[in-house]
């Protein structure tokens, strides 16, 4: 079994708002040719297709999120502004996370890599098909990940300290829950440090190496912040 990024495995999808994850379990078999990405093959922001930059600028998608893919990945991606789904469109934070996971799983599956949101509603994409290492570096995975950034942009950061405090309390609750389940979690930052970092502290990073079954169980008990 391997765990791999979904633009970073079991990590958050671009900051404080979306705790999105990908679980990859290796099985035997074969899959499509992997694509090896080198620094020289990555596209610069000015080289992105115009429609990609329009969506990025309208929804505040950071340049560095979009330039981590080879140039050819963007050639066949066509997303219009009407196809973009925001947190408000989804009906809330967890609904947005789940909608992202379902779309990505369907995209992987469409390209021959069977995946699903598991458990349902968790915002976690699970892939248990053949040759997980090939899947992680495949053109199909990169294409789906890139397109998902446009279709499900992160909501803007909170505007008020009260909103930040609400998010901070959720993070502390999650950390306490993980500790109650027997996992060591580092001391959290102060509220001010949390705000200054843009909410860049996730207690789930402390349990990133647990087996899939335990990961899924924890998600059901301790919601990701």
Residue pairs with C-beta under 8 A, 6 or more apart in sequence:
1 24
1 25
1 26
1 132
1 211
1 212
2 24
2 25
2 26
2 132
2 133
2 136
3 9
3 10
3 22
3 23
3 24
3 208
3 209
4 22
4 24
4 132
4 135
4 136
5 11
5 22
5 136
6 13
6 20
6 21
6 22
6 104
6 125
6 145
7 13
7 65
7 68
7 145
7 149
9 21
9 22
9 23
9 24
10 21
10 22
10 23
10 204
10 208
10 215
11 20
11 21
11 202
11 205
11 208
12 18
12 19
12 20
12 202
13 19
13 20
13 97
13 100
13 152
13 154
14 61
14 62
14 65
14 149
14 154
15 154
15 157
15 198
15 199
15 200
16 157
16 167
16 198
16 199
16 200
16 225
17 87
17 93
17 154
17 155
17 157
17 199
18 93
18 96
18 97
18 100
18 123
18 152
18 154
19 97
19 123
19 202
19 204
19 224
19 225
20 97
20 100
20 101
20 123
20 124
20 125
21 123
21 124
21 125
21 224
22 104
22 124
22 125
22 126
22 127
23 118
23 124
23 125
23 126
23 127
23 212
23 215
23 216
24 126
24 127
24 128
24 132
24 135
24 136
25 126
25 127
25 128
25 132
25 212
26 131
26 132
26 133
27 128
27 129
27 130
27 131
27 132
28 130
28 131
29 129
29 130
29 131
30 130
30 131
30 134
31 112
31 113
31 129
31 130
31 131
31 134
31 135
31 138
32 111
32 112
32 113
32 134
32 138
32 139
32 140
33 134
33 138
33 139
34 133
34 134
34 136
34 137
34 138
35 70
35 137
35 138
35 139
35 142
36 137
37 69
37 70
37 137
37 142
41 70
41 71
42 67
42 68
42 69
42 70
42 71
43 66
43 67
43 69
43 70
43 71
43 73
43 74
44 67
45 53
45 63
45 66
45 67
47 71
48 56
48 66
48 67
48 74
49 74
49 77
51 78
51 79
51 80
52 66
52 74
52 77
52 79
52 150
54 81
55 61
55 79
55 81
55 84
55 150
55 153
56 63
56 66
56 150
58 81
59 84
59 86
59 153
60 153
60 154
60 156
61 149
61 150
61 153
61 154
65 149
66 146
66 149
69 142
69 145
69 146
70 142
73 139
73 142
73 143
73 146
74 146
76 143
77 143
77 146
77 147
77 150
79 147
79 150
79 151
83 151
84 150
84 151
84 152
84 153
85 96
85 99
85 151
85 152
86 96
86 153
86 155
87 93
87 95
87 96
87 155
88 155
89 96
90 96
90 98
90 99
93 155
94 121
94 123
94 223
96 152
96 155
97 123
97 224
98 117
98 120
98 121
98 122
98 123
99 152
100 123
100 148
100 151
100 152
101 117
101 122
101 123
101 124
101 125
102 117
103 148
103 151
103 152
104 115
104 125
104 144
104 145
104 148
105 115
105 116
105 117
105 125
105 126
107 143
107 144
107 147
107 148
108 114
108 115
108 125
108 127
108 135
108 140
108 141
108 144
109 115
109 116
111 138
111 140
111 143
111 144
112 140
113 127
113 129
113 135
113 138
113 140
113 141
114 127
114 128
114 129
115 125
115 126
115 127
115 128
115 129
116 125
116 126
117 123
117 124
117 125
117 126
118 124
118 125
118 126
118 216
119 216
119 219
119 220
122 216
122 219
122 220
123 224
124 215
124 216
124 219
126 212
127 135
129 135
135 141
157 198
157 199
158 164
158 166
158 167
161 195
164 191
164 194
164 195
164 199
165 191
167 199
167 225
168 191
168 194
168 195
170 223
170 225
171 188
171 194
171 199
171 201
171 202
171 203
171 225
172 188
173 225
174 203
174 204
174 222
174 223
174 224
174 225
175 185
175 188
175 203
177 221
177 222
178 185
178 203
178 204
178 206
178 207
178 218
178 222
179 185
181 218
181 221
181 222
183 206
183 207
183 210
183 218
184 206
185 203
185 206
185 207
186 203
186 206
188 194
188 201
188 203
189 197
189 201
194 201
202 224
202 225
203 225
204 218
204 224
204 225
207 214
207 215
207 218
210 218
